[in-house]
């Protein structure tokens, strides 16, 4: 069996081999085989500078994992964040039935893996409940990091406004 895993790992694209060495936060604490199986659900999509990857108000039914390059997140013509390899976009896609909240644009050449809700749910249906619980905890951690980053940005903005004598 060890040789089967080794052969499978060697046949995987370079970005998957890198994710197996250092899993994205969403897949942290998954077993090697589960990481590999989940990553193989993703459909590879390539983008160039300024390509729109996700449109604001688009219905949420998929998530993206950045496997190469970087992307920027925009709301009302304001850049909110830049994300790079290993970051997920739309990680709450299994739970959310809302529309997207922002536009995502490629910064140069990028490659993303697109995960569809239906396929991901089927993946978890075939696995022990513990794996879905780990996935859910990882989503919560990602959301907490995003909230923390937004709080820092809000605090910086408030400080700048309070220091601005023209207000």
Secondary structure, DSSP 8 states (H G I E B T S, - for coil): -HHHHHHHHHHS-HHHHHHHHS--GGGTT--HHHHHHHHTT-EEEEE-TT-EEE-TT-B--EEEEEEEEEEEEEETTEEEEEEETT-EESTTTTT--SB-SSEEEEEEEEEEEEEEHHHHHHHHHTS-HHHHHHHHHHHHHHHHHHHHHHHHHHHHHHHHHHH-TT-
